[in-house]
Amino acid sequence: MKTKRRTRIVAAGTICLILAAASTAQTTNPSPKEAPATMHASGPFDVKITPAEDKSEDPLLSRLMLDKHYHGELEASAQGQMLTAGTAVKGSGAYVAIEKVTGTLHGRSGSFVLQHSGTMTQGAPLLTITVVPDSGTGQLAGIAGKMTINIADGKHSYDLEYTLPTVQ
């Protein structure tokens, strides 16, 4: 039973890493009259993924807990949850996740929520990570944007493309 669980966790983690490596994301467009400048923040991040205590009886389904620490232009911590689904076809699966990010982005403090949606079709990944509309708090209220994740040599990094209302 532990071998099945370990296999399921490894499979879910592998799906996430492959999807993150070749990610694409949606853009949230501000209305033309607002037109704030698009900004970028990038840097490395650390992630710890642990299985949730409530396990599915189906070995192809998993729920995992996320604990992340972003560094660089986004200095923040994030907690979230991920749901994964494997298939009988090698290299195919999916995941969805929600994470709440709390910290400082280019000197502005607050929090916002990221929504992940990833699929892999026989090894071809597609990943979308979007800032949830109206999720920003504090000095990050009104944030909109998308994030991409890169994994190279086992190290994770992010690029956050975002807009914020101008400070009055």
C-alpha positions as CSV (number, residue, x, y, z in Angstrom):
1,M,0.0,0.0,0.0
2,K,2.9,2.4,0.8
3,T,4.4,1.6,-2.6
4,K,1.2,2.6,-4.4
5,R,1.0,5.8,-2.3
6,R,4.7,6.6,-3.0
7,T,4.2,5.9,-6.7
8,R,1.1,8.2,-6.8
9,I,3.0,11.0,-5.0
10,V,6.0,10.6,-7.3
11,A,3.7,10.6,-10.4
12,A,1.8,13.7,-9.2
13,G,5.1,15.5,-8.5
14,T,6.5,14.5,-11.9
15,I,3.4,15.8,-13.7
16,C,3.6,19.1,-11.8
17,L,7.3,19.5,-12.6
18,I,6.9,18.7,-16.3
19,L,3.9,21.0,-16.6
20,A,5.8,23.8,-14.9
21,A,8.8,23.4,-17.1
22,A,6.9,24.3,-20.3
23,S,4.3,26.6,-18.8
24,T,2.2,29.2,-20.6
25,A,-0.3,31.5,-19.0
26,Q,-3.4,33.7,-19.6
27,T,-3.2,37.4,-19.7
28,T,-5.6,39.6,-17.8
29,N,-6.0,42.8,-19.8
30,P,-6.9,46.1,-18.0
31,S,-9.4,48.4,-19.7
32,P,-7.8,50.9,-22.1
33,K,-8.7,53.9,-19.9
34,E,-6.7,52.5,-16.9
35,A,-3.7,51.2,-19.0
36,P,-1.2,50.7,-16.1
37,A,2.2,49.7,-17.2
38,T,3.0,46.0,-17.3
39,M,5.7,45.0,-14.8
40,H,7.8,41.9,-14.3
41,A,9.2,40.3,-11.2
42,S,11.4,37.2,-11.3
43,G,13.5,35.1,-9.1
44,P,14.0,31.6,-7.6
45,F,11.5,29.9,-5.3
46,D,11.5,26.8,-3.1
47,V,8.5,24.5,-2.8
48,K,7.7,21.7,-0.4
49,I,4.9,19.3,-1.6
50,T,3.4,17.0,1.0
51,P,0.4,14.6,0.6
52,A,-2.8,15.6,2.4
53,E,-3.9,13.4,5.2
54,D,-7.2,12.6,3.6
55,K,-6.2,10.1,0.9
56,S,-8.3,9.1,-2.1
57,E,-9.0,5.4,-2.5
58,D,-8.3,5.9,-6.3
59,P,-4.5,5.6,-6.9
60,L,-4.8,8.0,-9.8
61,L,-6.2,10.9,-7.7
62,S,-4.2,12.9,-5.1
63,R,-4.5,16.0,-2.9
64,L,-1.2,17.7,-2.0
65,M,-0.3,20.6,0.3
66,L,2.0,23.3,-1.0
67,D,4.5,25.4,1.0
68,K,6.4,27.9,-1.1
69,H,9.0,30.6,-0.5
70,Y,9.5,33.1,-3.3
71,H,12.8,35.1,-3.5
72,G,14.0,38.0,-5.6
73,E,11.7,40.8,-6.7
74,L,8.8,38.9,-5.0
75,E,9.8,38.2,-1.4
76,A,6.9,36.1,-0.1
77,S,5.6,32.9,1.3
78,A,2.7,30.9,-0.1
79,Q,0.5,28.1,1.1
80,G,-1.9,26.2,-1.1
81,Q,-3.5,22.9,-2.2
82,M,-3.2,20.9,-5.3
83,L,-5.4,18.2,-6.8
84,T,-3.9,15.8,-9.3
85,A,-5.2,13.2,-11.7
86,G,-3.1,10.6,-13.5
87,T,-4.3,8.4,-16.3
88,A,-3.5,4.9,-17.6
89,V,-1.6,6.6,-20.5
90,K,2.0,7.3,-19.6
91,G,2.8,11.0,-19.8
92,S,-0.8,12.2,-19.4
93,G,-2.5,13.8,-16.4
94,A,-3.7,17.0,-14.9
95,Y,-3.5,19.3,-11.9
96,V,-5.3,22.3,-10.4
97,A,-4.0,24.3,-7.5
98,I,-4.8,27.4,-5.5
99,E,-2.1,29.2,-3.5
100,K,-2.2,32.4,-1.4
101,V,0.9,34.5,-1.7
102,T,1.8,36.9,1.1
103,G,4.8,39.3,1.1
104,T,6.4,42.1,-0.8
105,L,6.4,42.7,-4.6
106,H,8.7,45.5,-5.7
107,G,8.4,47.2,-2.3
108,R,4.6,46.9,-2.1
109,S,3.2,44.6,0.6
110,G,0.1,42.5,0.7
111,S,-1.3,39.3,-0.6
112,F,-2.9,37.8,-3.7
113,V,-4.1,34.4,-4.9
114,L,-2.7,32.3,-7.8
115,Q,-4.8,29.8,-9.7
116,H,-3.0,26.9,-11.5
117,S,-4.4,24.7,-14.2
118,G,-2.2,22.2,-15.9
119,T,-2.6,19.3,-18.3
120,M,-0.1,17.0,-20.0
121,T,-1.1,15.0,-23.1
122,Q,1.3,12.2,-23.7
123,G,4.2,14.3,-22.5
124,A,3.1,17.6,-24.1
125,P,2.5,20.1,-21.2
126,L,0.2,23.1,-20.9
127,L,0.2,25.2,-17.8
128,T,-1.8,28.4,-16.9
129,I,-1.1,30.3,-13.7
130,T,-3.3,33.4,-13.3
131,V,-3.7,36.0,-10.5
132,V,-7.3,35.6,-9.2
133,P,-9.2,38.8,-10.0
134,D,-9.8,41.1,-7.0
135,S,-7.7,38.8,-4.7
136,G,-5.0,41.5,-4.0
137,T,-4.9,43.0,-0.5
138,G,-3.0,45.9,1.1
139,Q,-0.7,47.6,-1.4
140,L,-1.3,44.8,-3.9
141,A,-5.0,45.5,-4.2
142,G,-6.0,45.6,-7.8
143,I,-3.2,43.3,-9.0
144,A,-3.8,41.4,-12.2
145,G,-1.5,39.1,-14.2
146,K,0.0,35.8,-14.9
147,M,3.0,33.7,-13.8
148,T,5.2,31.3,-15.6
149,I,7.4,28.7,-13.8
150,N,10.7,27.4,-15.1
151,I,12.6,24.4,-13.8
152,A,16.2,24.0,-14.8
153,D,18.7,21.5,-13.2
154,G,16.1,20.9,-10.4
155,K,15.9,24.5,-9.5
156,H,12.6,26.4,-9.7
157,S,12.2,30.0,-10.8
158,Y,9.2,32.3,-11.6
159,D,8.4,35.2,-13.9
160,L,5.4,37.2,-12.8
161,E,4.0,39.6,-15.4
162,Y,1.5,41.9,-13.6
163,T,-0.2,45.3,-13.5
164,L,-1.2,47.3,-10.4
165,P,-3.2,50.5,-10.2
166,T,-1.0,53.6,-10.0
167,V,-0.4,54.9,-6.5
168,Q,-2.2,58.2,-5.9
